[in-house]
């Protein structure tokens, strides 16, 4: 029983970081109708910002956390203005957005490799004690607890913004109809700026947490493939769906590793993606829409 509880804890920790990543996909998808595959590059930059804040600048951990989030948020907004906004103004097909997003992701990854940072794997300094907190036979890693708490607080804050604020109302209105919300006086450019900023802030937090848990390297953004699966599983365009899908995917992966083999983790994850696309394309909580890619 203790082994099962241990896997549940590991799954919740991993799923919480997936959730921080996947809501960025869902926010952009709900408004702009395409999957922002450049999100992984933003997460990677956030991980590096946090790493260099702690190692080169020697700033306190929570300040590094804020800098990482703000840096990623500004990067996400800049990408929207440079890469996506010209396409929006020309009413380009959604396929153009997807190709541009993939190009932006490859650009960010390779510019880091070509820079003095290079392709080297880097480990975060030990910010917290590595000694776990024991609850009977169950070990609670301090970083795992931090990952879960920060992810939970961030997601609760995001849901509050979406559900209880004026800008949240604008986001929800725009997600239903860009044309209709424009006619009602909603500034769509401002809404898109906000969703990219929010997605970027959460991406920075996720990148730093994931880097602390594992390592930092230019291809760390590839982990967003899992968060994309989680977003599809929960229902693209649905924030609660993205969170639930992320937690379930984290639990499925850790249970697979614990009771079968870690070699089957990716196999199970992609089999889940294929199954969802075949049998329930809208995911657990998604809505049926047209013209989404």
C-alpha positions in Angstrom: 0.0 0.0 0.0 2.8 2.4 0.8 4.4 1.8 -2.6 1.1 2.7 -4.3 0.8 5.9 -2.2 4.4 6.7 -3.2 3.5 6.4 -6.9 0.4 8.6 -6.3 2.5 11.3 -4.7 5.0 11.2 -7.6 2.2 11.3 -10.1 0.6 14.3 -8.5 3.9 16.1 -8.5 4.6 15.4 -12.1 1.0 16.1 -13.1 1.0 19.5 -11.5 3.9 20.6 -13.6 2.3 19.2 -16.7 -0.8 21.3 -15.7 1.3 24.5 -15.6 2.5 23.7 -19.2 -0.8 22.5 -20.6 -2.9 25.5 -19.6 -0.7 27.6 -21.9 -1.7 25.4 -24.8 -5.4 25.6 -23.8 -5.4 29.4 -23.3 -4.0 30.0 -26.8 -6.1 27.3 -28.4 -9.3 28.6 -26.9 -8.8 32.0 -28.6 -6.7 31.5 -31.7 -7.7 28.0 -32.7 -4.2 26.5 -33.1 -1.8 24.6 -30.9 1.2 26.8 -29.9 4.1 24.4 -30.3 6.5 27.2 -29.5 5.4 26.9 -25.9 8.1 24.4 -25.2 10.8 26.9 -26.2 9.3 29.4 -23.7 9.5 26.8 -21.0 13.1 26.0 -21.9 14.1 29.7 -21.7 12.3 30.0 -18.3 14.4 27.1 -17.0 17.6 28.7 -18.1 16.6 32.1 -16.7 16.0 30.5 -13.3 19.3 28.5 -13.4 21.5 31.6 -14.2 19.7 33.7 -11.7 20.6 31.2 -9.0 24.2 30.4 -10.2 25.5 33.7 -11.8 23.5 36.4 -10.0 23.1 34.5 -6.7 19.7 36.0 -6.1 17.3 34.4 -3.6 15.2 31.5 -4.8 11.8 33.2 -4.8 13.2 36.3 -6.6 14.7 33.9 -9.2 11.3 32.3 -9.5 9.7 35.7 -10.2 12.4 36.7 -12.7 12.0 33.4 -14.5 8.2 33.8 -14.8 8.4 37.4 -16.0 11.2 36.6 -18.5 9.1 33.8 -20.0 6.0 35.9 -20.0 7.8 38.7 -21.9 9.2 36.2 -24.4 5.8 34.7 -25.0 4.3 38.2 -25.6 7.2 39.1 -28.0 6.7 35.9 -29.9 3.0 36.7 -30.4 3.8 40.2 -31.6 6.6 39.1 -34.0 5.5 35.6 -35.2 1.7 35.4 -34.9 0.3 38.9 -35.1 1.3 39.5 -38.7 -0.5 36.3 -39.6 -3.6 37.3 -37.7 -3.7 40.6 -39.5 -3.7 38.8 -42.8 -6.3 36.3 -41.7 -3.8 33.5 -42.6 -4.9 29.8 -42.5 -4.4 28.0 -39.2 -1.8 25.8 -40.8 0.4 28.8 -41.2 0.2 29.4 -37.4 1.2 25.9 -36.7 4.2 26.0 -39.1 5.3 29.3 -37.6 5.0 27.9 -34.1 7.2 24.9 -34.9 9.7 27.2 -36.6 9.8 29.5 -33.6 10.4 26.5 -31.3 13.3 25.2 -33.4 14.7 28.7 -33.6 14.7 29.1 -29.8 16.3 25.7 -29.2 19.1 26.2 -31.8 19.9 29.8 -30.8 20.6 28.5 -27.2 22.8 25.7 -28.6 24.7 28.2 -30.8 25.2 30.6 -27.9 27.8 30.4 -25.2 25.3 28.4 -23.2 25.7 25.5 -25.6 24.1 22.0 -25.5 25.5 21.1 -22.1 23.2 19.6 -19.4 23.2 21.7 -16.3 22.0 20.9 -12.8 20.3 23.4 -10.5 22.1 24.1 -7.3 20.7 22.5 -4.2 18.2 25.1 -3.0 16.4 22.8 -0.6 17.6 19.8 1.4 17.4 16.5 -0.5 16.4 14.6 2.6 12.7 13.6 2.1 10.0 14.1 4.6 8.9 10.7 5.8 5.2 9.9 6.5 5.5 6.3 7.6 7.0 4.4 4.7 6.1 7.2 2.2 8.8 9.7 1.2 7.8 13.2 0.3 10.5 15.0 -1.6 10.8 18.7 -0.7 11.0 19.7 -4.4 7.9 17.5 -5.1 6.0 19.3 -2.4 7.1 22.7 -3.7 6.1 21.7 -7.3 2.6 20.7 -6.1 2.1 23.8 -3.9 3.3 26.3 -6.5 1.4 24.7 -9.3 -1.8 24.5 -7.2 -1.6 28.2 -6.1 -0.8 29.3 -9.7 -3.7 27.4 -11.2 -6.1 28.6 -8.6 -5.0 32.1 -9.3 -5.4 31.6 -13.0 -8.9 30.2 -12.6 -9.8 33.2 -10.4 -8.7 35.6 -13.1 -10.6 33.7 -15.8 -13.8 33.3 -13.8 -14.0 36.4 -11.5 -12.4 39.3 -13.3 -13.3 41.6 -16.1 -10.4 40.5 -18.3 -11.4 36.9 -17.6 -14.9 37.7 -18.9 -13.3 39.1 -22.0 -11.2 36.0 -22.5 -14.3 33.7 -22.1 -16.3 35.8 -24.5 -13.5 35.8 -27.1 -13.1 32.1 -26.8 -16.7 31.7 -27.9 -16.6 34.1 -30.8 -13.9 36.6 -31.8 -16.2 38.4 -34.1 -19.1 38.6 -31.6 -16.9 39.8 -28.8 -15.3 42.5 -31.1 -18.8 43.7 -31.9 -19.5 43.9 -28.1 -16.5 46.2 -27.6 -13.9 43.7 -26.5 -10.3 44.6 -27.4 -9.2 41.2 -29.0 -5.6 42.3 -29.3 -5.5 43.0 -25.6 -7.1 39.7 -24.8 -4.5 37.8 -26.9 -1.7 39.8 -25.2 -3.1 38.7 -21.8 -3.4 35.0 -22.7 0.1 34.9 -24.0 1.4 36.7 -21.0 -0.4 34.4 -18.6 0.7 31.3 -20.5 4.3 32.6 -20.5 4.3 33.3 -16.8 3.1 29.7 -16.0 5.6 28.4 -18.5 8.5 30.1 -16.7 7.3 28.6 -13.4 7.0 25.1 -15.0 10.4 25.4 -16.6 12.2 26.3 -13.4 10.4 23.6 -11.4 11.1 21.0 -14.0 14.8 22.1 -14.2 15.1 21.8 -10.4 13.6 18.4 -10.4 15.7 17.1 -13.3 18.2 19.0 -15.4 18.3 21.9 -17.8 19.2 21.5 -21.5 18.1 23.0 -24.8 15.7 20.2 -25.6 13.9 20.4 -22.3 11.0 22.0 -24.2 10.3 18.6 -25.7 8.6 17.7 -22.5 5.7 19.9 -23.6 4.7 17.0 -25.9 3.4 15.3 -22.7 1.6 18.5 -21.7 0.0 18.7 -25.1 -1.2 15.1 -24.7 -2.6 16.1 -21.3 -4.4 19.1 -22.9 -5.9 16.9 -25.6 -6.8 14.3 -23.1 -8.6 16.8 -20.9 -10.0 18.8 -23.9 -8.2 21.5 -25.8 -9.7 24.9 -24.9 -10.8 23.8 -21.5 -8.7 24.9 -18.5 -10.3 22.5 -16.0 -9.9 19.8 -18.6 -6.2 20.6 -19.1 -5.6 20.4 -15.3 -7.5 17.1 -14.9 -5.8 15.6 -18.0 -2.4 16.6 -16.7 -2.9 15.1 -13.3 -4.3 11.9 -14.8 -1.4 11.7 -17.3 1.1 12.1 -14.4 -0.6 9.4 -12.4 -0.7 7.0 -15.5 3.0 7.6 -16.2 4.2 7.0 -12.6 2.0 3.9 -12.2 3.3 2.6 -15.5 6.9 3.2 -14.4 6.3 1.8 -10.9 4.4 -1.4 -11.9 5.6 -2.1 -15.4 8.7 -0.3 -16.7 9.8 3.2 -17.3 10.4 2.1 -20.9 6.6 2.0 -21.4 5.9 5.5 -20.2 6.0 7.2 -23.6 4.3 4.3 -25.2 1.3 4.5 -22.9 1.2 8.3 -23.2 1.1 8.3 -27.0 -1.3 5.3 -27.1 -3.6 7.5 -24.8 -3.3 10.4 -27.3 -4.2 8.1 -30.2 -7.1 6.6 -28.3 -8.6 10.0 -27.4 -8.3 11.3 -30.9 -10.1 8.2 -32.2 -12.8 7.7 -29.7 -13.4 11.1 -28.1 -11.6 13.9 -30.0 -13.0 16.6 -27.8 -11.3 15.1 -24.7 -12.9 14.8 -21.3 -14.2 18.3 -21.0 -13.6 19.9 -24.4 -16.3 21.3 -26.6 -17.0 20.4 -30.2 -15.7 23.0 -32.6 -14.9 23.4 -36.2 -11.8 24.6 -38.0 -9.4 23.9 -35.1 -6.0 22.4 -35.8 
